[in-house]
């Protein structure tokens, strides 16, 4: 056990990671040594930032807490703190079940952790973070919460109503990050489409992205988690006209049949969804669309699933993920629907859907062979440098495996000729 060291463990999404990075900056400013997700935990204090989205994520978070609670019993650490989405959702139950935890904090209550350590919160560092990603890219969270009422989603229970950050504050954070060496920004929110409607009374995402794009040193901006209903179409010319706004959009569509869209409370129809994708592709030529789809939501018939398969065949998403429905307490679906589709059927549908997407992804990637693409290098491995194109977000999208025919610098951009393709990876060489 190392005195004055704090190990921070982050579970869940990139939005949680931003919270951990903000906390770590404050801990460092107060004189602690801080390690993030260490291979071996040796800190006298451990902070676990939890996820509470769906069953698997909750289980992972609880198992992590129990593991460190046991370590505390064995005197391998002095203090154990738990924060994040799971604690917002199940604070009282967790306190009762795991008394070894010294303190629990909600998703927005982590600043109290600083004072509970007997330290001060440094307001002058409020926009600064200890970046845990490679130094050339960072996640940029522009809002919290969600005002949608999708049937299956527990996020509003944990995060509350949508709260957009002020444009000027986001710009200031970007300038801080650029000064520290960040070139690439993954703009994230529960719902990008809603940005500005709460505090500006109008959709402000197009203006925000346009202003960030004009900050010197911002090389790439990539957009995550737009909502299809009431999509801010003014964003499309911003994407088309700014070279440093990646031709990439992550927009979770979930389903396509009108029956399922209504049951899911998505406030959009099948026809509107097809028209949305058509317009995005027409206005931003070459754009790569990432989506997430759900299978096994209560009421999904074989016909609904066949419609979903046809949708994927028709649209040919450049990037796609899928997950089975999880019956989450507190949601509309939990109160109003029966979780009637078996886990086996959910898994079978997901496997069929992802097998279809794998064939589409391979075809799309093979069409890139012979093309020269701008690639940022993320890391070096034994046989290849590993990079990404503007169409690829870290962690979730394909990578480019670059032949080692010359020395490359991590975090720099190179023109790479694509020489080979697999469903979820490209091969290339620097020219």
Secondary structure as UniProt FT lines:
FT   STRAND          2..10
FT   HELIX           14..29
FT   TURN            30..31
FT   STRAND          33..36
FT   STRAND          43..50
FT   HELIX           55..73
FT   TURN            74..75
FT   STRAND          79..84
FT   HELIX           85..97
FT   TURN            99..100
FT   STRAND          103..104
FT   TURN            107..108
FT   HELIX           111..116
FT   TURN            117..118
FT   HELIX           123..125
FT   TURN            126..127
FT   TURN            135..136
FT   STRAND          137..141
FT   STRAND          143..144
FT   TURN            151..152
FT   HELIX           155..159
FT   STRAND          163..164
FT   HELIX           167..179
FT   TURN            180..181
FT   STRAND          184..188
FT   HELIX           192..194
FT   TURN            195..200
FT   HELIX           205..213
FT   TURN            216..217
FT   STRAND          220..227
FT   TURN            229..230
FT   HELIX           234..241
FT   TURN            243..244
FT   STRAND          245..252
FT   HELIX           258..263
FT   TURN            264..265
FT   HELIX           270..283
FT   TURN            285..286
FT   STRAND          288..295
FT   TURN            298..299
FT   HELIX           302..315
FT   STRAND          319..324
FT   TURN            329..330
FT   HELIX           332..336
FT   HELIX           343..366
FT   TURN            367..370
FT   STRAND          372..380
FT   STRAND          384..388
FT   TURN            390..391
FT   TURN            394..396
FT   STRAND          399..403
FT   TURN            410..411
FT   STRAND          413..422
FT   TURN            423..424
FT   STRAND          425..430
//
